[in-house]
């Protein structure tokens, strides 16, 4: 592992018009430091500058301060999640399988880079940060669009697609956060555990479409039991 304080070789002067390339190199260096240390406190502007091979003022030409740099790192991270959510949607065979794949992809993505996920979603937020907006576009919007298609198909009951998407997103984030923070708990196979939790949320919405959303839990159980009895009756 490269030491945070280790001097980097002096970077050649960038060619005219290559400011975007330098910005990406800065983001790469900050990301590497986050992954190596697992903590945002280790990502000092000076350390990033040393890693890239530039002076600290060169960093400030692209990012106003350390918070702005970390925001950009997290936003780029969620742009990669956005690509993953779109990819799995193209591989699913039905709309309900798209929703399942999106939830699994979200948790899988978080577990693949737990340090970044922890910093991006469980760190202190700032009112002017664009991280939440980027995360919302990468996960929430995709899930909501899929739920709206399920409502159009009659699989999900008509209702507030925003609330339904937030419920699924909350479950996915909760699973991801606990698998990352408490890996020693008896989860069993993480992928299977994730699938069971997310399927329970989806199945609950589908069941509500059949029995009604206003029933108390006891009445809902009775109605489901009657539906099961009818299904098990032999055909005459």
MARRO-834750 format. One record per atom (N, C-alpha, C): x, y, z; atom name; residue in one letter. Coordinates in steps of 0.05 Angstrom, whole numbers, always signed. Layout:
- X:Y:Z:CA:A .
...
//
This chain:
- +17:-24:+0:N:X .
- +0:+0:+0:CA:X .
- +17:+25:+0:C:X .
- +11:+44:-17:N:X .
- +26:+69:-18:CA:X .
- +19:+86:+5:C:X .
- +40:+97:+19:N:X .
- +35:+114:+42:CA:X .
- +21:+140:+33:C:X .
- +4:+150:+50:N:X .
- -11:+174:+44:CA:X .
- +8:+197:+41:C:X .
- +30:+197:+56:N:X .
- +49:+220:+56:CA:X .
- +72:+216:+36:C:X .
- +72:+193:+22:N:X .
- +94:+188:+4:CA:X .
- +93:+207:-20:C:X .
- +116:+220:-26:N:X .
- +115:+239:-49:CA:X .
- +112:+225:-75:C:X .
- +96:+236:-93:N:X .
- +92:+225:-119:CA:X .
- +111:+238:-139:C:X .
- +118:+224:-160:N:X .
- +136:+236:-180:CA:X .
- +124:+261:-191:C:X .
- +141:+280:-197:N:X .
- +131:+306:-208:CA:X .
- +116:+302:-234:C:X .
- +92:+313:-235:N:X .
- +75:+309:-258:CA:X .
- +83:+329:-280:C:X .
- +84:+319:-305:N:X .
- +90:+336:-327:CA:X .
- +68:+357:-331:C:X .
- +76:+380:-340:N:X .
- +56:+401:-345:CA:X .
- +35:+391:-364:C:X .
- +9:+395:-357:N:X .
- -12:+385:-374:CA:X .
- -14:+401:-400:C:X .
- -21:+387:-421:N:X .
- -25:+400:-446:CA:X .
- -49:+419:-445:C:X .
- -49:+439:-462:N:X .
- -71:+458:-463:CA:X .
- -97:+443:-468:C:X .
- -118:+450:-453:N:X .
- -144:+437:-457:CA:X .
- -147:+410:-442:C:X .
- -127:+403:-425:N:X .
- -129:+377:-412:CA:X .
- -138:+380:-383:C:X .
- -151:+401:-376:N:X .
- -161:+405:-349:CA:X .
- -179:+384:-340:C:X .
- -196:+374:-358:N:X .
- -215:+352:-350:CA:X .
- -200:+327:-343:C:X .
- -178:+321:-357:N:X .
- -162:+298:-351:CA:X .
- -150:+300:-323:C:X .
- -139:+324:-316:N:X .
- -128:+329:-290:CA:X .
- -150:+325:-268:C:X .
- -174:+335:-274:N:X .
- -196:+332:-255:CA:X .
- -201:+302:-250:C:X .
- -201:+286:-271:N:X .
- -206:+257:-267:CA:X .
- -183:+244:-251:C:X .
- -158:+253:-256:N:X .
- -136:+243:-241:CA:X .
- -138:+250:-211:C:X .
- -147:+274:-206:N:X .
- -152:+282:-178:CA:X .
- -173:+264:-165:C:X .
- -195:+260:-179:N:X .
- -216:+243:-169:CA:X .
- -206:+214:-164:C:X .
- -190:+204:-183:N:X .
- -179:+177:-180:CA:X .
- -161:+175:-155:C:X .
- -144:+196:-151:N:X .
- -126:+196:-128:CA:X .
- -142:+197:-102:C:X .
- -162:+214:-101:N:X .
- -179:+216:-77:CA:X .
- -194:+190:-71:C:X .
- -204:+178:-92:N:X .
- -217:+152:-89:CA:X .
- -199:+131:-79:C:X .
- -174:+129:-90:N:X .
- -155:+110:-80:CA:X .
- -149:+114:-51:C:X .
- -146:+139:-43:N:X .
- -140:+144:-14:CA:X .
- -163:+135:+4:C:X .
- -187:+140:-6:N:X .
- -211:+131:+10:CA:X .
- -211:+101:+13:C:X .
- -205:+87:-9:N:X .
- -206:+58:-9:CA:X .
- -183:+47:+9:C:X .
- -160:+60:+8:N:X .
- -137:+50:+23:CA:X .
- -141:+55:+53:C:X .
- -152:+78:+60:N:X .
- -154:+85:+89:CA:X .
- -181:+79:+101:C:X .
- -202:+79:+84:N:X .
- -229:+75:+94:CA:X .
- -241:+98:+110:C:X .
- -228:+121:+107:N:X .
- -238:+144:+122:CA:X .
- -233:+170:+107:C:X .
- -253:+187:+107:N:X .
- -251:+212:+92:CA:X .
- -230:+231:+105:C:X .
- -225:+228:+131:N:X .
- -205:+246:+144:CA:X .
- -177:+243:+132:C:X .
- -172:+220:+120:N:X .
- -146:+215:+108:CA:X .
- -142:+229:+81:C:X .
- -164:+238:+70:N:X .
- -162:+250:+43:CA:X .
- -158:+280:+46:C:X .
- -133:+287:+53:N:X .
- -125:+315:+54:CA:X .
- -118:+325:+26:C:X .
- -123:+351:+21:N:X .
- -116:+362:-5:CA:X .
- -87:+358:-11:C:X .
- -70:+361:+9:N:X .
- -41:+358:+5:CA:X .
- -35:+329:-3:C:X .
- -48:+310:+10:N:X .
- -43:+281:+3:CA:X .
- -52:+275:-25:C:X .
- -74:+286:-33:N:X .
- -84:+282:-60:CA:X .
- -65:+294:-80:C:X .
- -56:+318:-75:N:X .
- -37:+332:-93:CA:X .
- -11:+316:-96:C:X .
- -1:+305:-74:N:X .
- +23:+289:-75:CA:X .
- +18:+264:-92:C:X .
- -5:+252:-89:N:X .
- -11:+227:-104:CA:X .
- -13:+233:-134:C:X .
- -24:+256:-142:N:X .
- -26:+263:-170:CA:X .
- +0:+273:-181:C:X .
- +16:+287:-164:N:X .
- +41:+298:-173:CA:X .
- +38:+327:-181:C:X .
- +19:+341:-167:N:X .
- +15:+370:-172:CA:X .
- +17:+384:-146:C:X .
- +14:+411:-147:N:X .
- +14:+427:-122:CA:X .
- -15:+429:-112:C:X .
- -17:+435:-87:N:X .
- -44:+438:-75:CA:X .
- -61:+459:-89:C:X .
- -50:+482:-97:N:X .
- -66:+502:-111:CA:X .
- -78:+491:-137:C:X .
- -65:+471:-149:N:X .
- -77:+459:-173:CA:X .
- -103:+445:-167:C:X .
- -105:+433:-143:N:X .
- -129:+420:-135:CA:X .
- -152:+440:-133:C:X .
- -145:+463:-121:N:X .
- -166:+484:-116:CA:X .
- -176:+497:-142:C:X .
- -162:+493:-164:N:X .
- -172:+503:-189:CA:X .
- -196:+487:-198:C:X .
- -198:+462:-188:N:X .
- -220:+445:-196:CA:X .
- -241:+441:-174:C:X .
- -233:+443:-149:N:X .
- -251:+438:-127:CA:X .
- -246:+460:-106:C:X .
- -268:+471:-97:N:X .
- -266:+494:-78:CA:X .
- -253:+486:-52:C:X .
- -259:+462:-42:N:X .
- -247:+453:-17:CA:X .
- -249:+422:-16:C:X .
- -241:+411:+7:N:X .
- -241:+382:+10:CA:X .
- -270:+371:+8:C:X .
- -289:+385:+19:N:X .
- -317:+375:+18:CA:X .
- -326:+373:-11:C:X .
- -320:+393:-27:N:X .
- -328:+392:-55:CA:X .
- -314:+369:-70:C:X .
- -289:+364:-63:N:X .
- -275:+341:-75:CA:X .
- -288:+315:-68:C:X .
- -295:+311:-42:N:X .
- -307:+286:-33:CA:X .
- -335:+283:-46:C:X .
- -350:+305:-48:N:X .
- -376:+304:-61:CA:X .
- -373:+294:-90:C:X .
- -353:+304:-104:N:X .
- -348:+296:-132:CA:X .
- -341:+267:-134:C:X .
- -325:+257:-114:N:X .
- -318:+229:-114:CA:X .
- -343:+211:-110:C:X .
- -360:+219:-92:N:X .
- -384:+204:-86:CA:X .
- -404:+206:-110:C:X .
- -406:+229:-122:N:X .
- -424:+232:-145:CA:X .
- -415:+215:-168:C:X .
- -389:+213:-173:N:X .
- -379:+196:-194:CA:X .
- -384:+167:-188:C:X .
- -382:+160:-162:N:X .
- -387:+133:-153:CA:X .
- -416:+125:-160:C:X .
- -435:+143:-155:N:X .
- -463:+137:-160:CA:X .
- -470:+138:-190:C:X .
- -454:+152:-205:N:X .
- -457:+150:-234:CA:X .
- -451:+122:-244:C:X .
- -432:+109:-231:N:X .
- -426:+81:-238:CA:X .
- -448:+63:-230:C:X .
- -461:+69:-207:N:X .
- -485:+54:-199:CA:X .
- -507:+57:-219:C:X .
- -510:+81:-229:N:X .
- -531:+87:-249:CA:X .
- -527:+69:-274:C:X .
- -502:+66:-283:N:X .
- -496:+49:-306:CA:X .
- -503:+19:-299:C:X .
- -497:+11:-275:N:X .
- -503:-17:-267:CA:X .
- -533:-22:-266:C:X .
- -548:-3:-255:N:X .
- -577:-6:-253:CA:X .
- -589:-8:-281:C:X .
- -579:+8:-300:N:X .
- -590:+6:-327:CA:X .
- -582:-20:-341:C:X .
- -558:-30:-335:N:X .
- -548:-54:-348:CA:X .
- -566:-78:-339:C:X .
- -571:-81:-313:N:X .
- -586:-104:-304:CA:X .
- -615:-103:-315:C:X .
- -625:-79:-319:N:X .
- -653:-77:-329:CA:X .
- -655:-88:-357:C:X .
- -634:-86:-373:N:X .
- -636:-97:-400:CA:X .
- -633:-127:-401:C:X .
- -625:-139:-379:N:X .
- -620:-168:-379:CA:X .
- -643:-184:-367:C:X .
- -662:-170:-355:N:X .
- -684:-184:-341:CA:X .
- -706:-191:-361:C:X .
- -721:-213:-355:N:X .
- -741:-223:-374:CA:X .
- -769:-211:-371:C:X .
- -774:-198:-348:N:X .
- -800:-187:-343:CA:X .
- -796:-162:-325:C:X .
- -817:-147:-322:N:X .
- -815:-122:-306:CA:X .
- -810:-128:-277:C:X .
- -823:-149:-266:N:X .
- -818:-156:-238:CA:X .
- -790:-166:-234:C:X .
- -779:-179:-254:N:X .
- -751:-188:-252:CA:X .
- -732:-164:-254:C:X .
- -740:-143:-269:N:X .
- -724:-119:-270:CA:X .
- -722:-107:-243:C:X .
- -744:-105:-228:N:X .
- -744:-93:-202:CA:X .
- -727:-110:-183:C:X .
- -729:-136:-185:N:X .
- -713:-153:-168:CA:X .
- -683:-149:-174:C:X .
- -676:-148:-200:N:X .
- -648:-145:-208:CA:X .
- -637:-118:-199:C:X .
- -654:-98:-200:N:X .
- -645:-71:-192:CA:X .
- -638:-71:-162:C:X .
- -655:-83:-146:N:X .
- -650:-84:-117:CA:X .
- -625:-99:-111:C:X .
- -622:-122:-123:N:X .
- -598:-139:-119:CA:X .
- -573:-124:-128:C:X .
- -575:-111:-151:N:X .
- -552:-96:-161:CA:X .
- -543:-74:-142:C:X .
- -563:-61:-130:N:X .
- -556:-39:-112:CA:X .
- -540:-50:-88:C:X .
- -549:-71:-76:N:X .
- -535:-82:-53:CA:X .
- -508:-94:-61:C:X .
- -508:-107:-84:N:X .
- -483:-119:-93:CA:X .
- -462:-97:-98:C:X .
- -471:-75:-110:N:X .
- -453:-53:-116:CA:X .
- -441:-41:-90:C:X .
- -458:-38:-69:N:X .
- -449:-28:-44:CA:X .
- -429:-46:-31:C:X .
- -434:-72:-32:N:X .
- -416:-91:-19:CA:X .
- -389:-94:-34:C:X .
- -389:-87:-59:N:X .
- -364:-89:-75:CA:X .
- -344:-67:-67:C:X .
- -354:-44:-59:N:X .
- -337:-22:-50:CA:X .
- -348:-10:-24:C:X .
- -346:-25:-2:N:X .
- -360:-17:+23:CA:X .
- -350:+10:+34:C:X .
- -323:+15:+30:N:X .
- -313:+40:+41:CA:X .
- -326:+64:+28:C:X .
- -327:+63:+1:N:X .
- -340:+86:-13:CA:X .
- -370:+88:-7:C:X .
- -383:+65:-5:N:X .
- -412:+65:+0:CA:X .
- -417:+77:+28:C:X .
- -401:+70:+47:N:X .
- -405:+80:+75:CA:X .
- -401:+110:+75:C:X .
- -380:+120:+62:N:X .
- -375:+148:+62:CA:X .
- -396:+163:+47:C:X .
- -405:+152:+24:N:X .
- -424:+166:+7:CA:X .
- -452:+167:+18:C:X .
- -460:+146:+33:N:X .
- -488:+145:+42:CA:X .
- -491:+148:+72:C:X .
- -470:+144:+87:N:X .
- -473:+145:+116:CA:X .
- -456:+167:+129:C:X .
- -443:+183:+113:N:X .
- -428:+206:+123:CA:X .
- -446:+230:+128:C:X .
- -435:+251:+139:N:X .
- -451:+275:+144:CA:X .
- -458:+288:+118:C:X .
- -483:+295:+114:N:X .
- -492:+308:+90:CA:X .
- -488:+338:+92:C:X .
- -489:+352:+69:N:X .
- -488:+381:+68:CA:X .
- -511:+391:+51:C:X .
- -524:+413:+58:N:X .
- -547:+422:+43:CA:X .
- -541:+428:+14:C:X .
- -516:+437:+8:N:X .
- -510:+444:-20:CA:X .
- -496:+422:-35:C:X .
- -496:+398:-24:N:X .
- -483:+375:-37:CA:X .
- -500:+363:-59:C:X .
- -487:+355:-81:N:X .
- -502:+343:-102:CA:X .
- -502:+312:-101:C:X .
- -491:+301:-79:N:X .
- -489:+272:-76:CA:X .
- -517:+259:-74:C:X .
- -534:+271:-57:N:X .
- -561:+259:-54:CA:X .
- -576:+260:-81:C:X .
- -573:+282:-96:N:X .
- -587:+284:-121:CA:X .
- -576:+263:-141:C:X .
- -550:+258:-141:N:X .
- -539:+238:-159:CA:X .
- -548:+210:-151:C:X .
- -548:+204:-124:N:X .
- -557:+178:-115:CA:X .
- -586:+174:-122:C:X .
- -602:+195:-119:N:X .
- -631:+193:-125:CA:X .
- -635:+186:-154:C:X .
- -619:+198:-171:N:X .
- -623:+192:-200:CA:X .
- -613:+164:-207:C:X .
- -593:+154:-192:N:X .
- -581:+128:-199:CA:X .
- -597:+105:-188:C:X .
- -610:+108:-166:N:X .
- -624:+85:-154:CA:X .
- -654:+90:-153:C:X .
- -662:+112:-140:N:X .
- -690:+117:-135:CA:X .
- -706:+120:-161:C:X .
- -696:+135:-180:N:X .
- -711:+140:-204:CA:X .
- -715:+114:-220:C:X .
- -695:+98:-221:N:X .
- -697:+72:-236:CA:X .
- -718:+54:-222:C:X .
- -717:+52:-196:N:X .
- -736:+36:-182:CA:X .
- -764:+46:-185:C:X .
- -768:+72:-183:N:X .
- -795:+83:-186:CA:X .
- -806:+79:-214:C:X .
- -789:+82:-234:N:X .
- -798:+77:-262:CA:X .
- -807:+48:-266:C:X .
- -793:+30:-254:N:X .
- -800:+1:-256:CA:X .
- -826:-4:-241:C:X .
- -830:+8:-218:N:X .
- -854:+4:-203:CA:X .
- -878:+16:-218:C:X .
- -874:+38:-231:N:X .
- -896:+50:-247:CA:X .
- -904:+32:-270:C:X .
- -885:+18:-282:N:X .
- -891:-1:-303:CA:X .
- -907:-25:-291:C:X .
- -899:-34:-267:N:X .
- -914:-56:-254:CA:X .
- -943:-47:-248:C:X .
- -947:-22:-240:N:X .
- -974:-12:-236:CA:X .
- -990:-12:-262:C:X .
- -977:-4:-283:N:X .
- -991:-4:-309:CA:X .
- -998:-32:-318:C:X .
- -981:-52:-311:N:X .
- -986:-80:-318:CA:X .
- -1006:-93:-300:C:X .
- -1014:-80:-278:N:X .
- -1033:-91:-259:CA:X .
- -1020:-110:-239:C:X .
- -993:-111:-238:N:X .
- -979:-129:-219:CA:X .
- -978:-115:-191:C:X .
- -971:-90:-191:N:X .
- -972:-74:-167:CA:X .
- -999:-59:-166:C:X .
- -1010:-55:-142:N:X .
- -1035:-39:-140:CA:X .
- -1029:-10:-147:C:X .
- -1048:+3:-159:N:X .
- -1045:+32:-164:CA:X .
- -1041:+47:-138:C:X .
- -1023:+66:-139:N:X .
- -1018:+82:-115:CA:X .
- -995:+101:-119:C:X .
- -982:+108:-97:N:X .
- -960:+127:-97:CA:X .
- -934:+112:-104:C:X .
- -926:+115:-129:N:X .
- -901:+101:-137:CA:X .
- -876:+112:-123:C:X .
- -877:+137:-115:N:X .
- -854:+149:-101:CA:X .
- -851:+135:-73:C:X .
- -873:+132:-59:N:X .
- -872:+119:-33:CA:X .
- -864:+90:-36:C:X .
- -874:+76:-56:N:X .
- -867:+48:-60:CA:X .
- -837:+45:-66:C:X .
- -826:+64:-83:N:X .
- -798:+63:-89:CA:X .
- -781:+69:-65:C:X .
- -789:+88:-49:N:X .
- -774:+94:-24:CA:X .
- -774:+70:-5:C:X .
- -796:+56:-4:N:X .
- -796:+32:+13:CA:X .
- -775:+11:+4:C:X .
- -774:+6:-22:N:X .
- -756:-13:-32:CA:X .
- -727:-3:-29:C:X .
- -723:+22:-34:N:X .
- -696:+34:-32:CA:X .
- -687:+32:-3:C:X .
- -705:+38:+16:N:X .
- -699:+37:+44:CA:X .
- -690:+9:+52:C:X .
- -705:-11:+42:N:X .
- -698:-39:+48:CA:X .
- -670:-46:+36:C:X .
- -666:-38:+11:N:X .
- -640:-44:-2:CA:X .
- -617:-31:+13:C:X .
- -621:-6:+21:N:X .
- -599:+8:+35:CA:X .
- -595:-4:+63:C:X .
- -617:-12:+76:N:X .
- -614:-24:+103:CA:X .
- -599:-50:+101:C:X .
- -605:-67:+82:N:X .
- -591:-92:+78:CA:X .
- -561:-86:+72:C:X .
- -556:-68:+54:N:X .
- -528:-62:+46:CA:X .
- -513:-51:+70:C:X .
- -524:-33:+85:N:X .
- -511:-21:+108:CA:X .
- -504:-41:+129:C:X .
- -523:-59:+135:N:X .
- -518:-79:+156:CA:X .
- -498:-100:+147:C:X .
- -500:-109:+122:N:X .
- -480:-128:+112:CA:X .
- -452:-117:+113:C:X .
- -449:-90:+109:N:X .
- -423:-77:+109:CA:X .
- -414:-73:+138:C:X .
- -432:-63:+155:N:X .
- -425:-55:+182:CA:X .
- -423:-79:+201:C:X .
- -439:-100:+196:N:X .
- -440:-123:+214:CA:X .
- -437:-149:+199:C:X .
- -415:-153:+185:N:X .
- -412:-177:+168:CA:X .
- -410:-203:+184:C:X .
- -406:-201:+210:N:X .
- -402:-224:+227:CA:X .
- -429:-236:+237:C:X .
- -451:-222:+232:N:X .
- -477:-233:+240:CA:X .
- -484:-256:+222:C:X .
- -502:-274:+232:N:X .
- -508:-299:+217:CA:X .
- -526:-294:+193:C:X .
- -517:-279:+173:N:X .
- -534:-273:+150:CA:X .
- -538:-298:+131:C:X .
- -520:-317:+133:N:X .
- -520:-338:+112:CA:X .
- -509:-327:+87:C:X .
- -517:-337:+64:N:X .
- -508:-326:+38:CA:X .
- -520:-298:+35:C:X .
- -502:-278:+31:N:X .
- -511:-251:+30:CA:X .
- -530:-245:+7:C:X .
- -525:-258:-16:N:X .
- -542:-254:-40:CA:X .
- -570:-265:-35:C:X .
- -571:-289:-23:N:X .
- -597:-301:-17:CA:X .
- -612:-285:+4:C:X .
- -598:-276:+24:N:X .
- -611:-260:+45:CA:X .
- -622:-234:+33:C:X .
- -607:-221:+16:N:X .
- -616:-197:+3:CA:X .
- -641:-202:-14:C:X .
- -641:-224:-28:N:X .
- -663:-231:-46:CA:X .
- -688:-236:-29:C:X .
- -686:-249:-7:N:X .
- -709:-255:+10:CA:X .
- -722:-229:+21:C:X .
- -705:-211:+30:N:X .
- -715:-186:+41:CA:X .
- -729:-170:+20:C:X .
- -717:-167:-3:N:X .
- -728:-150:-24:CA:X .
- -753:-163:-36:C:X .
- -753:-190:-37:N:X .
- -777:-204:-47:CA:X .
- -800:-200:-28:C:X .
- -795:-199:-3:N:X .
- -816:-195:+17:CA:X .
- -830:-169:+13:C:X .
- -814:-148:+7:N:X .
- -825:-121:+2:CA:X .
- -843:-122:-23:C:X .
- -832:-133:-44:N:X .
- -847:-134:-69:CA:X .
- -872:-151:-67:C:X .
- -869:-175:-54:N:X .
- -892:-193:-51:CA:X .
- -914:-180:-34:C:X .
- -906:-164:-14:N:X .
- -925:-150:+3:CA:X .
- -942:-131:-14:C:X .
- -929:-116:-32:N:X .
- -945:-97:-49:CA:X .
- -964:-112:-67:C:X .
- -954:-135:-78:N:X .
- -971:-150:-96:CA:X .
- -995:-162:-81:C:X .
- -990:-172:-57:N:X .
- -1012:-183:-41:CA:X .
- -1033:-162:-34:C:X .
- -1023:-137:-28:N:X .
- -1041:-116:-21:CA:X .
- -1060:-110:-44:C:X .
- -1050:-114:-68:N:X .
- -1067:-110:-91:CA:X .
- -1091:-129:-92:C:X .
- -1088:-153:-80:N:X .
- -1109:-173:-80:CA:X .
- -1128:-170:-56:C:X .
- -1117:-163:-33:N:X .
- -1133:-163:-8:CA:X .
- -1141:-135:+1:C:X .
- -1128:-114:-9:N:X .
- -1135:-87:-1:CA:X .
- -1114:-76:+19:C:X .
- -1109:-51:+17:N:X .
- -1088:-39:+34:CA:X .
- -1098:-31:+62:C:X .
- -1124:-30:+66:N:X .
- -1135:-19:+91:CA:X .
- -1140:-40:+112:C:X .
- -1135:-66:+106:N:X .
- -1141:-87:+125:CA:X .
- -1121:-87:+148:C:X .
- -1131:-92:+172:N:X .
- -1113:-96:+195:CA:X .
- -1098:-123:+191:C:X .
- -1074:-126:+203:N:X .
- -1058:-150:+199:CA:X .
- -1074:-176:+203:C:X .
- -1090:-178:+225:N:X .
- -1105:-202:+230:CA:X .
- -1125:-208:+208:C:X .
- -1139:-187:+199:N:X .
- -1159:-191:+178:CA:X .
- -1145:-198:+151:C:X .
- -1121:-187:+147:N:X .
- -1107:-193:+122:CA:X .
- -1098:-222:+122:C:X .
- -1090:-233:+145:N:X .
- -1082:-261:+147:CA:X .
- -1106:-279:+141:C:X .
- -1129:-272:+153:N:X .
- -1153:-288:+148:CA:X .
- -1160:-289:+119:C:X .
- -1159:-266:+106:N:X .
- -1166:-265:+78:CA:X .
- -1147:-280:+60:C:X .
- -1121:-279:+67:N:X .
- -1101:-294:+52:CA:X .
- -1105:-324:+56:C:X .
- -1113:-331:+81:N:X .
- -1118:-360:+87:CA:X .
- -1141:-370:+70:C:X .
- -1162:-354:+68:N:X .
- -1185:-362:+52:CA:X .
- -1178:-365:+23:C:X .
- -1162:-346:+13:N:X .
- -1153:-348:-15:CA:X .
- -1136:-374:-20:C:X .
- -1121:-381:+0:N:X .
- -1104:-405:-2:CA:X .
- -1122:-430:-2:C:X .
- -1143:-429:+15:N:X .
- -1162:-452:+16:CA:X .
- -1175:-456:-11:C:X .
- -1184:-433:-23:N:X .
- -1198:-435:-49:CA:X .
- -1179:-446:-70:C:X .
- -1154:-439:-68:N:X .
- -1134:-448:-88:CA:X .
- -1129:-478:-85:C:X .
- -1131:-488:-60:N:X .
- -1124:-516:-55:CA:X .
- -1148:-534:-59:C:X .
- -1172:-523:-63:N:X .
- -1195:-540:-67:CA:X .
- -1193:-554:-94:C:X .
- -1199:-580:-95:N:X .
- -1197:-595:-120:CA:X .
- -1217:-586:-141:C:X .
- -1210:-586:-165:N:X .
- -1228:-579:-187:CA:X .
- -1250:-600:-190:C:X .
- -1275:-591:-193:N:X .
- -1297:-610:-196:CA:X .
- -1300:-619:-225:C:X .
//
